[in-house]
Amino acid sequence: MSVISWIVLGLLAGAIAKILLPGRDPGGLIGTTVIGIAGAFTGGWLSARFLDRPITNDFYDGPTWAAAIGGSLVLLIAYRILFGHSRSR
């Protein structure tokens, strides 16, 4: 996949993660994209490291999307645990 594909995958994975886990988060398009891209890399690493299932470079591969969304959820939960109470409500 190209860099643009990873950004699009990250944006969509971050958006899906925010839909699955609604609430106060680092909002906006930039925050969603950063969490999604980092989540895609985290999910891919976790999948290859612990599940012995490396991620392919195919954009339309189901496990690639599952790893990206799962990684985004992990990072979103970690963000809420670390910084959830620092924002004024």
C-alpha positions in Angstrom: 0.0 0.0 0.0 1.1 3.5 -0.6 1.4 6.2 2.1 -2.0 7.7 0.9 -3.6 4.3 1.4 -2.3 4.1 5.0 -3.6 7.6 5.7 -7.0 6.7 4.3 -7.1 3.4 6.2 -6.0 5.2 9.4 -8.7 7.9 8.9 -11.4 5.3 8.4 -10.2 3.0 11.2 -10.0 5.9 13.6 -13.5 7.0 12.6 -14.9 3.5 13.1 -13.1 3.2 16.5 -14.7 6.5 17.6 -18.2 5.3 16.4 -17.7 2.0 18.4 -16.4 3.9 21.4 -18.2 7.3 21.6 -17.3 9.9 24.1 -14.9 12.8 24.7 -11.7 12.1 22.8 -9.0 14.1 20.9 -11.6 15.2 18.4 -11.3 16.5 15.0 -10.1 15.1 11.7 -6.4 15.4 12.7 -6.8 13.5 16.0 -8.9 10.8 14.4 -6.3 10.4 11.6 -3.4 10.2 14.0 -5.1 7.7 16.3 -6.2 5.7 13.3 -2.8 5.6 11.6 -1.0 4.8 14.9 -3.7 2.2 15.6 -3.2 0.6 12.2 0.5 0.2 12.9 -0.1 -1.0 16.5 -2.8 -3.5 15.4 -0.5 -4.8 12.7 2.4 -5.2 15.1 0.2 -6.9 17.7 -1.2 -9.2 15.1 2.2 -10.2 13.7 3.9 -10.4 17.1 1.3 -12.2 19.3 -1.1 -13.9 16.9 1.5 -15.0 14.4 -0.5 -13.5 11.6 1.4 -10.9 9.6 -0.7 -8.2 7.9 -0.6 -8.1 4.1 -0.3 -5.0 2.1 -3.7 -5.4 0.5 -6.0 -2.4 1.2 -9.2 -4.6 0.9 -8.0 -7.4 3.2 -10.3 -8.0 6.1 -7.6 -8.9 8.7 -5.8 -5.6 7.8 -9.0 -3.7 8.6 -9.6 -5.7 11.7 -6.1 -5.0 13.0 -6.3 -1.3 12.2 -9.7 -0.9 13.9 -8.6 -3.0 16.9 -5.3 -1.1 17.2 -7.3 2.2 17.1 -9.6 1.0 19.8 -6.6 0.1 22.0 -5.1 3.5 21.5 -8.4 5.3 22.1 -8.9 3.4 25.4 -5.3 4.1 26.4 -5.8 7.8 25.6 -9.0 7.9 27.8 -7.2 6.1 30.7 -4.2 8.5 30.6 -5.8 11.8 29.7 -9.5 11.3 30.3 -9.8 13.5 33.3 -7.5 16.3 32.2 -10.1 18.0 30.0 -12.7 20.4 31.5 -16.3 19.1 31.1 
